[in-house]
Amino acid sequence: MKEKVAQEIARRVKSGEVIGVGTGTTVDAALSEIGKRVQQEGLKLAVVPTSLQSAWRCQELGLTVLHPGYCGHLAWGFDGADQVTKERWAIKGKGGAMLQEKILAKRCKKFIIIADDTKLVARLGAGCPVPVEVIPEARILAEEGLKALGATEITIRTGSGKHGPVITEAGNIIIDAVFSNISATLERDVKSIVGVVESGLFIGYAHEVLVAGAAGISSL
């Protein structure tokens, strides 16, 4: 399924573009397909990545990697999702890069989410916590604020192979919060908590969602 949607993304790439590239296994699959076109057709492509992982992969494939501080326009960009609905609401951040991913989404003239049909859900949040990036000193404020907004379970994300919490590339911690109901205003409400840097709620960001299923690619 990932290969199908990856091939569709690679088909849309045009030489000379500057595009945004997200993070994750589906994104990695798309980059591999783009790399094939670069090798076969000599495409010249510049990218602004959301993580070190994506930056390194793009460099390996022969793409020009621009610093995230690049201030030019991004023609379009793509990223995966942990969950997405037919209304194009999404939860992202399982890989911990939601801050840069949300910045990317806002910078792109067109932002596309790519996913296989296992990520397509009727209701956002079912079986998938919302990642919240928090300044470490504000942990208690964030936890209290999330509970006040209806979070039924709150967990500090810890790392495999290290002692203590996961630390993001911006030096913050991640709180995974479970909500039984995700409303259109929850993203804004979470962001208003003192100490919260960003959340993995992407409500109203995606211009298009490409979903790969057994019958092929569908566009939302």
Secondary structure, 3 states (H helix, E strand, C coil): CHHHHHHHHHHHCCCCCEEEECCCHHHHHHHHHHHHHHHHHCCCCEEEECCHHHHHHHHHCCCEECCCCCCCCECEEEECCCEECCCCCEECCCCCCHHHHHHHHHHECCEEEEEEHHHECCCCCCCCCEEEEECHHHHHHHHHHHHHCCEEEEEECECCCCCCECCCCCCCEEEEEEECCCCCCHHHHHHCCCCEEEECEECCCCCEEEEEECCEEEEC
